[in-house]
Amino acid sequence: MNTNLALILLTPIAKIINKFIAKENIFSLAVVEKNIFLMEEVDKDILKSAPIVLNLLKTQGQ
């Protein structure tokens, strides 16, 4: 792995983004399993964290 890439993956911003991606994956799994309760809970969490992640991505692009 590229050393710079390894350092990027350890940043707090990368951790937040990785957690957001994990939540999306959990939601997808809940859909496959038809687990409505889990879908609702993860959806609430995604909706809360989405603006934060979008803001982080915008600031990283500047």
C-alpha positions in Angstrom: 0.0 0.0 0.0 1.2 3.5 -0.8 2.5 5.2 2.4 0.5 8.4 1.7 -2.6 6.4 1.2 -2.1 4.6 4.5 -1.8 7.9 6.3 -4.9 9.2 4.6 -6.9 6.2 5.7 -5.9 6.9 9.3 -7.2 10.5 9.4 -10.3 11.3 11.5 -12.1 12.5 8.3 -11.4 9.2 6.6 -12.7 7.3 9.7 -16.0 9.3 9.6 -16.4 8.6 5.9 -15.6 4.9 6.3 -18.2 4.7 9.1 -20.8 6.3 6.8 -20.0 3.8 4.0 -20.4 1.0 6.6 -23.8 2.3 7.5 -24.8 2.3 3.9 -23.6 -1.4 3.6 -25.6 -2.3 6.7 -28.7 -0.7 5.2 -28.2 -2.7 2.0 -27.9 -5.9 4.0 -31.1 -5.0 6.0 -32.9 -4.5 2.7 -31.8 -8.0 1.5 -32.9 -9.5 4.7 -36.1 -7.5 4.7 -35.4 -6.3 8.3 -37.6 -3.2 8.5 -36.5 -2.3 12.0 -32.8 -2.3 11.1 -33.5 -0.4 7.9 -35.4 2.3 9.9 -32.6 2.6 12.6 -29.8 2.8 10.1 -31.7 5.2 7.9 -32.1 7.6 10.8 -28.4 7.4 11.5 -27.5 7.9 7.8 -29.8 10.9 7.6 -28.1 12.5 10.6 -24.6 11.9 9.5 -25.0 12.6 5.7 -24.8 16.4 6.0 -21.6 16.1 8.1 -20.0 13.8 5.5 -21.0 16.0 2.6 -19.5 19.0 4.3 -16.3 17.1 5.0 -16.1 16.0 1.3 -16.7 19.6 0.1 -14.0 21.0 2.4 -11.5 18.4 1.3 -12.1 19.3 -2.3 -11.2 22.9 -1.8 
